[in-house]
Amino acid sequence: MDYSILLMQFDGGSRGNPGPAGCGLTLMTPAGEMVYELGDYLGNHTNNYAEYTGLIRGVAAAVNLGVRKLEIRADSELVVRQILGIYRVKNASLRPLYQQAMDLLSKIPAWSIQHVYRNANARPDELANMAMNRKRAVYGGPAAELLHPAQDQRQASA
């Protein structure tokens, strides 16, 4: 499968803010074929931490798959505007996450990010909640074997 151009969606959530947190992401081809999806349990963190972690995990997966063009969509207006440079990253605890995301994005020749409404980001939200409910990672898609080669494949059931 050709992974050179992918669409990524991500989300993060926290029950309590801070509280039990999780992130979710999907990577798809331009034709809409699922390449990879992940829901990851993060322990106790804030919603913004979970959102940034979803972005970081998704971009890292895209980099590992050799993507050359990545279109990113998310319902976190804060993260999108910070990545675009419209908002400054004022929260000191988010600065390292922002920098990590920017470092990963610099490895992709062409990328874009845009805000979408929550209803257009349902699957990443579902994956984040699945991970929070199960208190463990869930993943799937054809690229899961490439991205999780040493992991117990029984986790795959996203």
For each residue, the residues with C-beta under 8 A, 3 or more apart:
1: 29 33 35 142 143
2: 5 29
3: 6 29 35 62 65 66 67 143
4: 66 67 68 69
5: 2 29 30 67 68 69 70
6: 3 27 28 29 30 35 62 65 67 69 70 71
7: 27 28 29 30 70 71 73
8: 25 26 27 28 58 59 62 70 71 72 73
9: 25 26 58 72 73 74 116 121 123 124
10: 23 24 25 26 51 54 55 57 58 72 74 124
11: 23 24 25 51 54 74 75 76 121 124 125 127 128
12: 21 22 23 24 47 48 49 50 51 52 53 54 76 128
13: 21 22 23 47 50 125 128 129 132
14: 17 18 19 20 21 45 46 47 49 50
15: 19 20 21 132
16: 19 20 44
17: 14 46 47
18: 14 21 44 45 46 49
19: 14 15 16 44
20: 14 15 16 41 43 44 132 135
21: 12 13 14 15 18 41 42 43 44 45 46 47 49 50 132
22: 12 13 39 40 41 42 50 127 128 129 130 131 132
23: 10 11 12 13 38 39 40 42 50 51 53 54 57 124 128 131
24: 10 11 12 37 38 39 40 54 123 124 125 126 127 128 129 130 131
25: 8 9 10 11 37 38 54 55 57 58 61 124 127
26: 8 9 10 34 36 37 123 124 127
27: 6 7 8 34 35 36 37 58 61 62 65 141 143
28: 6 7 8 32 33 34 35
29: 1 2 3 5 6 7 32 33 35
30: 5 6 7
31:
32: 28 29
33: 1 28 29
34: 26 27 28 37 140 141 142
35: 1 3 6 27 28 29 65 141 142 143
36: 26 27 61 65 139 140 141 142 143 144 147
37: 24 25 26 27 34 123 127 139 140 141 158
38: 23 24 25 57 58 61 127 137 138 139 158
39: 22 23 24 126 127 128 129 130 131 137 138 139 158
40: 22 23 24 53 57 128 131 137
41: 20 21 22 131 132 134 135 136 137
42: 21 22 23 45 49 50 53
43: 20 21
44: 16 18 19 20 21
45: 14 18 21 42 49 50 53
46: 14 17 18 21 49 50 93
47: 12 13 14 17 21 50 51
48: 12 51 52 76 78 79 91 94
49: 12 14 18 21 42 45 46 52 53 93 94 97
50: 12 13 14 21 22 23 42 45 46 47 53 54 128
51: 10 11 12 23 47 48 54 55 74 76 78 79
52: 12 48 49 55 56 79 94 97 98 101
53: 12 23 40 42 45 49 50 56 57 97
54: 10 11 12 23 24 25 50 51 57 58 74 124 128
55: 10 25 51 52 58 59 72 74 79 83 101
56: 52 53 59 60 97 100 101 104
57: 10 23 25 38 40 53 54 60 61
58: 8 9 10 25 27 38 54 55 61 62 72
59: 8 55 56 62 63 70 72 101 104 105 108
60: 56 57 63 64 104
61: 25 27 36 38 57 58 64 65 143 147
62: 3 6 8 27 58 59 65 67 70 108
63: 59 60 66 67 104 107 108
64: 60 61 146 147
65: 3 6 27 35 36 61 62 143 146 147
66: 3 4 63
67: 3 4 5 6 62 63 70 108
68: 4 5 108 109 110
69: 4 5 6 108 109 110 111
70: 5 6 7 8 59 62 67 108 110 111 112
71: 6 7 8 111 112 114
72: 8 9 10 55 58 59 111 112 113 114
73: 7 8 9 113 114 115 116 120 121
74: 9 10 11 51 54 55 79 80 113 115 116 121 124
75: 11 115 116 117 118 120 121 125
76: 11 12 48 51 79 80 115
77: 80 81 115
78: 48 51 81 82 87
79: 48 51 52 55 74 76 82 83
80: 74 76 77 83 84 113 114 115
81: 77 78 84 86 87 115
82: 78 79 85 86 87 88 89 94 98
83: 55 79 80 98 101 102 105 113
84: 80 81 113
85: 82
86: 81 82
87: 78 81 82
88: 82
89: 82 94 95 98
90:
91: 48 94 95
92: 95
93: 46 49 96 97
94: 48 49 52 82 89 91 97 98
95: 89 91 92 98 99
96: 93 99 100
97: 49 52 53 56 93 94 100 101
98: 52 82 83 89 94 95 101 102
99: 95 96 102 103
100: 56 96 97 103 104
101: 52 55 56 59 83 97 98 104 105
102: 83 98 99 105 106
103: 99 100 106 107
104: 56 59 60 63 100 101 107 108
105: 59 83 101 102 108 111
106: 102 103
107: 63 103 104
108: 59 62 63 67 68 69 70 104 105 111
109: 68 69
110: 68 69 70
111: 69 70 71 72 105 108
112: 70 71 72
113: 72 73 74 80 83 84
114: 71 72 73 80
115: 73 74 75 76 77 80 81
116: 9 73 74 75 120 121
117: 75 120 121
118: 75 121 122 125
119: 122
120: 73 75 116 117
121: 9 11 73 74 75 116 117 118 124 125
122: 118 119 125 126
123: 9 24 26 37 126 127
124: 9 10 11 23 24 25 26 54 74 121 127 128
125: 11 13 24 75 118 121 122 128 129
126: 24 39 122 123 129 130
127: 11 22 24 25 26 37 38 39 123 124 130 131 138 158
128: 11 12 13 22 23 24 39 40 50 54 124 125 131 132
129: 13 22 24 39 125 126 132 133
130: 22 24 39 126 127 133 134 138 158
131: 22 23 24 39 40 41 127 128 134 135 136 137 138
132: 13 15 20 21 22 41 128 129 135
133: 129 130
134: 41 130 131 138
135: 20 41 131 132
136: 41 131 155
137: 38 39 40 41 131 155
138: 38 39 127 130 131 134 155 156 157 158
139: 36 37 38 39 144 147 148 155 156 158
140: 34 36 37 144 156 157 158
141: 27 34 35 36 37 144 158
142: 1 34 35 36 145
143: 1 3 27 35 36 61 65 146 147
144: 36 139 140 141 147 148 156
145: 142 148 149 153
146: 64 65 143 149
147: 36 61 64 65 139 143 144
148: 139 144 145 151 153 155 156
149: 145 146
150:
151: 148 155
152: 155
153: 145 148 156
154: 157
155: 136 137 138 139 148 151 152
156: 138 139 140 144 148 153
157: 138 140 154
158: 37 38 39 127 130 138 139 140 141
